[in-house]
């Protein structure tokens, strides 16, 4: 098939590359000339494991190309995928100016071209319920016929996006005609050969499904974080509780690991957008309001532990930080707990030296010259009063503890991701704090 992908951000680049890998001809469109130059020079502007091999292979085969010419891409393609940002507005709602703006441009191009061939506009952007209907109205008002609008949300996990796209748990297609469903099935059948479902529904249900999925996962994470805090207060061990409830097949084991709160480009934004939409329709999602509040509070739990140990005056204290991205295997720092924690430590007078395997460049956008950027995980320890682990990268899981102890001024670790075993840390001579597990008395 001939496909156009509008937007070469995270979703657009992964989607376009994976579609091309299955033999489709894909034109990716963006209005960022700097990004287009990088892409055409075979440079990927994001960090995503497994993407580079597919990306270069499909550029070299000619199945994927990058352009700033929207008209050319629209005219040549039978399916047009909208992979545009929907950032959170000041009131918590999703800002749809990019989605609607591009739709109006496409409508004008099709009208001027006297479009006679049918076009399918596939929205992969995360949008509130009702957006598909508004997109249909844009084309109708422009007098453009032979256009169908489909809601086809993405469910890509950063760090695992290529696997998620190539081997999806399910494909959600929100459309209104059997003809469109058939075409979407033909496109996605190579991705679900093992029998995972392509689920058909109306566009409104499809739009709700995306928000419902992310909000539910955010709720599970937040519940475990609040439960961890409770376990700590009553002397229980959240790791044992997690195993106990995770063995229940009705609950399952995933998204039950406590920590310092969720972040990233999806969960915070989607939770707030669903809260806003539900309020607008006078059907408030009160559980999600609590989820958002508790998650914001959870990002400061580690700071409270630091204050309890060192006192409220942190002037002259230095903290080494391992991990800045909101999760491992990505360089994304949007809404990352590390940003909140480090900024609060700086506000309290402390200095910070930080290292992350992938997010060091992005960190400069968030912190400027207010922190020290280290070239290795052990360099951050020099003259540090304590170590903070804020992202659970694999390379942090089994460090040289003797070196760690010798480099730190004090053998103190604040583990925001429960990477280490409290008993082992005690045996090694560390003062060790984690989430939902009482420190082992020394």
Secondary structure, 3 states (H helix, E strand, C coil): CEEEEECCCHHHHHHHHHHHHCCCEEEEECCCHHHHHHHHCCCCCCCCCCHHHHHHHHHHHCCEEEECCHHHHHHHCCEEEECCCCCECCCCCECCHHHHHHHHHHHHHHHHCCCCCCEEEEECCCCCCCHHHHHHHHHHHCCCCCEEEEECCCCCCCCCHHHHHHCCCCEEEECCCHHHHHHHHHHHHHHCCCCCCEEEECHHHHHHHHHHHHHHHHHHHHHHHHHHHHHHHHCCCHHHHHHHHHCCCCCCCCCCCCCCCCCCCCHHHHHHHHHHHHHHCCCCCHHHHHHHHHHHHHCCHHHHHHHHHHCCCCCCCEEEEECCCCCCCCCCCCCCHHHHHHHHHHHCCCEEEEECCCCHHHHHHHHCCCCEECCCCCHHHCCCCEEEECCCCHHHCCCCHHHHHHHCCCCEEEECCCCCCHHHHHHCCCEEECCCCCCCCC
